[in-house]
Amino acid sequence: MAFEFKQVSVRRVNRLVLDEVSARIPAAGITVVAGPSGAGKTTLLRLCNRLDIPDAGRVWYRGQPLDELDPLALRRRVGMVFQRPTPFPGSVADNLAVAHPDAGAEEMTAALTRVALDPGLLGQDARTLSGGELQRMCLARTLVTRPETLLLDEPTSALDAQPKQVFEATARDLAVQGITIIWVTHDSAQADRVADRIYQLCDGHLTAAAGEARP
Amino acid sequence: MNDTVSWAGLAVSLLLVAAAAGISWWQRLGLQRQILVAAVRALVQLLLVGAALTLVISPGRSIWWSWLWVAAMLGYAATVARRRAPEVPHLLTLALASFTAAAVVILGVLFGLHVFPLTGRTLVPIAGMMVGNSMTATVLAGRRLTDELRDKRDEVEARLALGQPSRQAATPYMRAALRAALTPQIETTKATGLVFLPGAMTGLILAGAAPLQAVLVQTVVMFLVLAATATTTTVIALGLIRRLFTPDHRLVYLPTPADH
């Protein structure tokens, strides 16, 4: 199992965002966590790399309790791409260097190629990229830390159909290469397109997995 | 000294306040009352401080009274900083720590290395200059860093999510805050003597000191203000980073100023 949630609750300003959620997320393929806006999907994802911690219950990662792991090492094993692209000041290469200061040109080129970006963009100011390119640059930036698991928080919600398609294909390739992906989305069509299995999060509860275990 | 201001002279100088109030009346600014209140308040406050200072630094009085005065000044300055920027978390303790750190550095250099003799007459005004002149920069640094971390939360968390420790993830925002807080003081230091004559020097010359002596004292004061500003802002920034991130490298929730 990649992640195991046992009776996990998260409270935010008098509101129960997650209510005794228990679930097991396998360490293979793409697991989609679907559900309406405000259902607690992002919170569930943020628990996985300890950007948030539960108020009750416990989360395990590959058999180890998350709270016993070094958070910095964990975050390099469990990368995350946020809903809105977050370019840092400077070029694309500067952005990748934030994640891996010792990465050489070869490693950076490989990271861009993996996310279907032209390596010629390395010297370009990151803030001049298109929305789709920017989100894939953020994915490449995460990949240079060589994560074994990727958390994707509605990464294509601001993208048009074509860049969305490219991002989905890129993510599928990464899953085939052995990276475990947990993908949060409220887009059920996208969930059907990319998921190996789908969990539904509604009213703070993770309900029975729909479309379980697609081959 | 023959150049001191007499009580009669002070009374005559009230004509200047009357001139300011007259302009307000003439232009219908409606500020006459505020001008008069401000002038009277300043006069009363300064007379009270003068009386207290006379007691504290009079010859033969133990220097511990002066140290007590300095401690009270540091504590009061911290409460003023807290009032000015209530949206900055833990500002009271952080400002107290930063003013104390600046006091250690500045008083240590100026008195430890015998730039000035350690007496109540030198200690109290120097500590006053230090606190008074670094207050604005201290509040600015705290406010700017809190704003940066709150407004750029996505960016900060993206850095944390890449495995950066909180201190490293906060560094770009800390640098921006420190630059913003220190630049005005550096500009003021550069313009001193060209654009304006600073207060300490003007006061010394008016009181009859030789201009060269006044320049030497003023230069030391400018340097102490520069060091005080750099020290207080850095201590505030480093302290805030410790408080705004948890030990397991998460950014705490930061309310917007409207929530206060």
Interface residues (C-beta under 8 A of the other chain):
Chain A: N49 R50 L51 D52 I53 P71 L72 A73 R75 R76 G79 M80 F82 R84 T86 F88 P89 V98 A99 C138 R141 T142 T145
Chain B: D154 E155 E157 A158 R159 L160 A161 L162 G163 Q164 P165 P172 D248 H249 R250
